[in-house]
């Protein structure tokens, strides 16, 4: 999409920072600073290599993105039941939104909190100057609470599904007693299983990490 130099630089960032993201031996502060650097550098690369809205849309439409097993059926079921789905992602919100729309799954019960790229009237990307949501700081910021509270009004219990230990922060600690916390552990299982079990109520390991199993715990 943006050329081999872009792909090379993006890959170099992944090789440098991804091991840090998965390292649970370093301090939270160290990881936080590293993730802020990584995500900001990625945003800067998109701007440096002149990403346009048209390029982004076409790349999503022609991508090989797939849902985790059972996710499409999960989203359809909860749309029919009018259960709010809040997607809090450190990725690019434009990608999530368009991908869901392309699969007829972006419904009124779905709310996306993510990093949305902005474009000018000519479709050129604007510099990303907002607070970046990255893997360590994923939490529901106060500015979103009003809209989210409207969607979840009258619902005492919540479920949370993540794949990093830090994802438990997506729900405030004060609400953990009324939240069923579930996690997918797909890599470094032997190394991290006990850590995940200390932070989540249910841990699905490789082979069981699908939304069919999530659904079984929510509607037995």
MARVO-466743 format. One record per residue (C-alpha): residue in one letter; x, y negated, z negated. Coordinates in Angstrom, 1 decimal. Each point is the difference from the previous one (the first is absolute). Last residue first. Layout:
BEGIN
+--------+--------+--------+--------+
: residu :     xx :     yy :     zz :
+--------+--------+--------+--------+
:      a :      X :      Y :      Z :
...
+--------+--------+--------+--------+
END
This chain:
BEGIN
+--------+--------+--------+--------+
: residu :     xx :     yy :     zz :
+--------+--------+--------+--------+
:      x :  -25.5 :   21.6 :  -29.6 :
:      x :   -0.1 :   -3.5 :    1.5 :
:      x :    3.1 :   -2.0 :   -1.0 :
:      x :    2.3 :    2.9 :   -0.6 :
:      x :   -1.0 :    1.8 :    3.2 :
:      x :    0.4 :   -3.2 :    1.9 :
:      x :    3.7 :   -0.3 :   -0.9 :
:      x :    0.5 :    3.6 :    1.2 :
:      x :   -1.6 :   -0.8 :    3.4 :
:      x :    2.1 :   -3.1 :    0.0 :
:      x :    3.2 :    1.8 :    0.5 :
:      x :    3.2 :    0.7 :   -1.9 :
:      x :   -0.5 :    3.7 :   -0.7 :
:      x :    2.7 :    1.3 :    2.3 :
:      x :    2.6 :   -2.3 :   -1.6 :
:      x :   -0.9 :   -0.8 :   -3.5 :
:      x :   -3.2 :   -1.4 :   -1.4 :
:      x :    0.4 :   -1.7 :   -3.4 :
:      x :   -3.0 :   -0.6 :   -2.3 :
:      x :   -0.2 :   -2.2 :   -3.0 :
:      x :    2.9 :   -2.2 :    1.1 :
:      x :    2.9 :   -1.6 :   -1.8 :
:      x :    1.5 :    2.9 :   -2.0 :
:      x :   -0.7 :    2.5 :    2.7 :
:      x :    1.8 :   -2.2 :    2.5 :
:      x :    3.2 :    0.1 :   -2.1 :
:      x :   -0.4 :    3.7 :   -0.5 :
:      x :   -0.2 :    0.6 :    3.8 :
:      x :    2.9 :   -2.3 :    0.9 :
:      x :    3.1 :    2.2 :    0.6 :
:      x :   -1.8 :    3.2 :    0.9 :
:      x :   -2.3 :   -1.9 :    2.4 :
:      x :    2.6 :   -2.2 :    1.7 :
:      x :   -2.5 :   -0.7 :    2.8 :
:      x :   -3.8 :    0.4 :    0.5 :
:      x :   -1.4 :   -1.0 :   -3.4 :
:      x :   -3.5 :   -1.3 :    0.5 :
:      x :   -1.4 :   -1.7 :   -3.0 :
:      x :   -3.3 :   -0.2 :   -2.0 :
:      x :   -1.1 :   -2.4 :   -2.7 :
:      x :   -3.5 :    0.4 :   -1.3 :
:      x :   -0.9 :   -3.4 :   -1.3 :
:      x :   -2.1 :   -0.9 :   -3.1 :
:      x :    2.8 :    0.4 :   -2.5 :
:      x :    2.4 :   -1.7 :    2.4 :
:      x :   -2.0 :   -3.2 :    0.0 :
:      x :    2.1 :   -2.1 :   -2.4 :
:      x :    3.1 :    1.2 :    2.0 :
:      x :   -1.2 :   -2.0 :    3.0 :
:      x :   -0.7 :    2.2 :    3.1 :
:      x :    2.5 :   -0.2 :    2.8 :
:      x :    2.7 :    0.4 :   -2.7 :
:      x :   -0.3 :    3.8 :    0.4 :
:      x :    1.6 :   -0.5 :    3.4 :
:      x :    3.4 :   -0.4 :   -1.6 :
:      x :    0.3 :    3.7 :   -0.2 :
:      x :   -0.2 :    0.2 :    3.8 :
:      x :   -2.5 :    2.0 :    2.1 :
:      x :   -3.3 :   -1.6 :   -1.1 :
:      x :   -3.6 :    0.8 :   -0.6 :
:      x :   -2.1 :   -1.9 :   -2.6 :
:      x :   -3.5 :    0.8 :   -1.2 :
:      x :   -2.3 :   -2.4 :   -1.7 :
:      x :   -2.7 :    0.2 :   -2.7 :
:      x :   -2.2 :   -2.8 :   -1.3 :
:      x :   -1.8 :   -0.9 :    3.2 :
:      x :   -2.5 :   -2.8 :   -0.6 :
:      x :    1.7 :   -2.4 :    2.4 :
:      x :    2.7 :    1.6 :    2.1 :
:      x :   -0.4 :   -2.0 :    3.1 :
:      x :   -0.7 :   -3.3 :   -1.8 :
:      x :    2.9 :    0.8 :   -2.3 :
:      x :    2.2 :    0.4 :    3.1 :
:      x :   -0.9 :   -3.4 :    1.4 :
:      x :    0.6 :   -1.8 :   -3.4 :
:      x :    3.2 :    2.0 :   -0.7 :
:      x :    1.9 :   -0.8 :    3.2 :
:      x :    1.5 :   -3.3 :   -1.2 :
:      x :    1.0 :    1.7 :   -3.3 :
:      x :    2.4 :    2.4 :    1.7 :
:      x :   -0.9 :    3.7 :    0.1 :
:      x :    3.3 :    1.8 :   -0.4 :
:      x :    2.7 :    1.3 :    2.2 :
:      x :    3.2 :   -1.5 :   -1.3 :
:      x :    2.4 :    2.9 :    0.5 :
:      x :   -1.0 :    1.2 :    3.5 :
:      x :   -0.2 :   -3.5 :    1.5 :
:      x :   -2.6 :   -2.7 :    0.3 :
:      x :    1.8 :   -3.1 :    1.3 :
:      x :   -1.0 :   -3.4 :   -1.4 :
:      x :   -0.8 :   -2.0 :    3.1 :
:      x :    2.5 :   -1.7 :    2.2 :
:      x :    0.0 :    2.2 :    3.1 :
:      x :    1.2 :   -2.2 :    2.9 :
:      x :   -2.8 :   -0.2 :    2.7 :
:      x :   -0.3 :    2.7 :    2.6 :
:      x :   -0.8 :   -1.2 :    3.5 :
:      x :   -3.6 :    0.6 :    1.3 :
:      x :   -0.2 :   -3.3 :    1.8 :
:      x :   -2.4 :   -1.5 :   -2.6 :
:      x :    2.5 :    0.9 :   -2.7 :
:      x :    0.3 :    3.4 :   -1.7 :
:      x :   -0.1 :    1.2 :   -3.6 :
:      x :    1.3 :    3.3 :   -1.3 :
:      x :   -2.1 :    1.6 :   -2.8 :
:      x :    1.9 :    1.6 :   -2.8 :
:      x :   -2.6 :    2.1 :   -1.9 :
:      x :   -3.2 :    0.0 :   -1.9 :
:      x :   -2.6 :    1.8 :    2.1 :
:      x :   -3.7 :    0.4 :   -1.0 :
:      x :   -2.2 :    2.8 :    1.3 :
:      x :   -3.7 :    0.2 :   -1.0 :
:      x :   -1.1 :   -2.1 :    2.9 :
:      x :    1.5 :    2.3 :    2.6 :
:      x :    3.4 :    0.4 :    1.7 :
:      x :   -0.3 :    3.7 :    0.8 :
:      x :   -1.0 :   -0.1 :    3.7 :
:      x :    3.3 :    1.7 :    1.0 :
:      x :    1.4 :   -3.0 :    1.9 :
:      x :   -1.3 :   -2.2 :   -2.8 :
:      x :    2.0 :    1.9 :   -2.6 :
:      x :    3.2 :   -0.3 :    2.1 :
:      x :   -0.7 :   -3.7 :    0.5 :
:      x :   -0.4 :   -0.7 :   -3.7 :
:      x :    3.0 :    2.1 :   -1.1 :
:      x :    2.3 :   -1.5 :    2.7 :
:      x :   -1.1 :   -3.6 :   -0.8 :
:      x :    0.6 :    0.7 :   -3.7 :
:      x :    3.7 :    0.7 :    0.4 :
:      x :    1.3 :    2.3 :   -2.6 :
:      x :    0.2 :   -0.4 :   -3.8 :
:      x :   -3.5 :    1.2 :   -0.2 :
:      x :   -3.0 :   -0.4 :   -2.3 :
:      x :   -2.9 :    1.7 :    1.7 :
:      x :   -3.2 :   -0.6 :   -2.0 :
:      x :   -2.8 :    2.4 :    0.9 :
:      x :   -3.4 :   -0.9 :   -1.5 :
:      x :   -2.5 :    2.9 :   -0.2 :
:      x :   -3.0 :   -0.6 :    2.3 :
:      x :   -0.8 :    3.8 :    0.0 :
:      x :    0.1 :    0.0 :    3.8 :
:      x :    3.2 :   -2.0 :    0.0 :
:      x :    1.4 :    2.5 :   -2.6 :
:      x :   -0.7 :    2.9 :    2.3 :
:      x :    1.5 :   -1.7 :    3.1 :
:      x :    3.2 :   -1.0 :   -1.9 :
:      x :    0.5 :    3.6 :   -1.4 :
:      x :   -0.7 :    1.5 :    3.5 :
:      x :    2.7 :   -2.2 :    1.5 :
:      x :    2.4 :    0.7 :   -2.9 :
:      x :   -0.3 :    3.8 :    0.0 :
:      x :    3.6 :    0.6 :    1.2 :
:      x :    2.0 :   -3.3 :   -0.2 :
:      x :   -1.1 :   -2.1 :    2.9 :
:      x :    2.1 :   -0.3 :    3.2 :
:      x :    2.1 :   -2.7 :    1.6 :
:      x :    1.4 :    1.0 :    3.4 :
:      x :   -0.1 :   -3.5 :    1.3 :
:      x :   -1.6 :   -1.3 :    3.2 :
:      x :   -2.7 :   -2.1 :   -1.6 :
:      x :    2.3 :   -1.1 :   -2.7 :
:      x :    2.7 :   -1.0 :    2.4 :
:      x :   -2.5 :   -1.8 :    2.2 :
:      x :   -1.3 :   -2.1 :   -2.9 :
:      x :    3.4 :   -0.9 :   -1.2 :
:      x :    1.2 :   -1.1 :    3.5 :
:      x :   -3.1 :   -2.0 :    0.5 :
:      x :    0.4 :   -1.7 :   -3.3 :
:      x :    3.5 :   -1.0 :    0.9 :
:      x :    3.3 :    1.0 :   -1.6 :
:      x :    2.8 :   -2.3 :    0.9 :
:      x :    3.1 :    2.0 :   -0.9 :
:      x :    0.9 :   -2.3 :   -2.9 :
:      x :   -3.5 :   -0.1 :   -1.3 :
:      x :   -0.3 :    3.8 :   -0.2 :
:      x :    3.5 :    0.1 :   -1.5 :
:      x :   -0.9 :   -2.6 :   -2.7 :
:      x :   -2.9 :    2.2 :   -1.1 :
:      x :    2.4 :    3.0 :   -0.4 :
:      x :    2.5 :   -2.2 :   -1.9 :
:      x :   -2.8 :   -1.0 :   -2.4 :
:      x :   -0.9 :    3.6 :   -0.6 :
:      x :    3.5 :    1.1 :   -0.7 :
:      x :    1.0 :   -2.9 :   -2.2 :
:      x :   -3.2 :    0.2 :   -2.1 :
:      x :    0.6 :    3.8 :   -0.3 :
:      x :    3.6 :   -0.5 :   -1.3 :
:      x :   -1.1 :   -2.6 :   -2.6 :
:      x :   -2.8 :    2.3 :   -1.3 :
:      x :    2.3 :    3.0 :   -0.1 :
:      x :    2.6 :   -1.8 :   -2.1 :
:      x :   -2.7 :   -1.4 :   -2.3 :
:      x :   -1.6 :    3.4 :   -0.4 :
:      x :    3.3 :    1.5 :   -1.1 :
:      x :    1.7 :    2.7 :    1.9 :
:      x :   -0.6 :    3.7 :   -0.6 :
:      x :   -3.3 :    0.2 :    1.8 :
:      x :    1.5 :   -0.2 :    3.5 :
:      x :   -2.5 :    0.4 :    2.8 :
:      x :    0.0 :   -3.7 :    0.9 :
:      x :    3.8 :   -0.1 :   -0.3 :
:      x :    0.3 :    2.8 :    2.5 :
:      x :   -2.3 :   -2.0 :    2.4 :
:      x :    2.2 :   -3.1 :   -0.2 :
:      x :    3.1 :    0.7 :    2.0 :
:      x :   -1.2 :    2.5 :    2.6 :
:      x :   -3.2 :   -2.0 :    0.5 :
:      x :    1.9 :   -3.3 :    0.5 :
:      x :    2.3 :    1.7 :    2.6 :
:      x :   -3.1 :    1.3 :    1.8 :
:      x :   -1.5 :   -3.5 :    0.2 :
:      x :    3.3 :   -1.3 :    1.4 :
:      x :    0.2 :    2.8 :    2.6 :
:      x :   -3.6 :   -0.3 :    1.0 :
:      x :    0.4 :   -3.8 :    0.5 :
:      x :    3.1 :    0.5 :    2.1 :
:      x :   -1.7 :    2.7 :    2.0 :
:      x :   -2.9 :   -2.3 :    1.1 :
:      x :   -3.1 :   -1.6 :   -1.4 :
:      x :   -2.6 :    2.5 :    1.0 :
+--------+--------+--------+--------+
END
